[in-house]
């Protein structure tokens, strides 16, 4: 869901006063830019996760102590996340 129920109800109340003040194509382009930015971020997180894994394996193979954090805070799922108005 793009908006919470509370946000949606507020928008529906405000909608008549906002008529003609927003350009649909501009808003749609901004939304598409946000979606693209989130997709790029998710892809970068996947790459980072694989690079950290590769670095750990390389250090382990050389018998060195990896100077990397035990756990990364990167959380990436294989499924694309639903985009909300806040990029998380």
N, C-alpha and C positions, 0 to 999 in steps of 0.2 A: 504494500500500500504506500503510495507516494506521500500522502498526508495523513496525519492522525485524524480520528473522528472529530476531535475538538477543533483542529485547524480547518478541516473541511467545512464544518458548520459555520465558523467565523467567515470563511471565504464566501460561502453561499449568502450570508447576510450582507456582506459588503459588495457582492457582485453587481447589483444595480448601480451603485455609485461609481464603480470602476469602469463601467461600459464606455468604450471608446478611448480609454486612457492607455491601454496597452496594445501593442501591435503583435498579433498572433505569430507572425513569422519570426520576429525578433525574439520573442519568448521561447519559441520552439528551437531556434538556433542556440540560445543560451542553454536550454535543457540538453540538447544534443552534445554541446561542448562539455557539460558537466558529466554526462554519461561517458563520453570518450575519456575524460580525465580520470574517472574512476576505473575504467578498463585498463588504462595505461598504468595506473598505480598498482592494480592487482597483478598485472603482468610483471611489473618491476619487483613486486613482493615474491612472486614465484621464482624469478631469476635469482634474487638475493638468497632465497631459501636454498636453492640448488647450489649456489656458489659457497655458501657456508657449509653445506654438507660435504661438498667436494674438498674444501679446505680441511675440514676435520679428518676426512678419510686420508688425505695426503699426509697430514701430520702424524696420524696413527701409523701409516705405512712406514714412515721414516723413524718411528719410535720417539718422536718429539711430543712434548706436552703442547697441546693446542692452546694458544692464547686467545680463545674465543669463549664467549659466554656459553654456559651449559645449555641454556634454553634461549631460543630467540622468541621475541614477542610478535613475530610475524605469523599471522593466522590467515591462511589462504585455503579456500575450498576449490574443488574442481568445478563446482557449479557457480556461474556468475551470480553475484549477489544482486538483490533487487535494489535499485537505486532510489534513495530517498532525497529529499531536498537538502539534507545534510550529508556531505561526503564524510564518511566515518574514518 
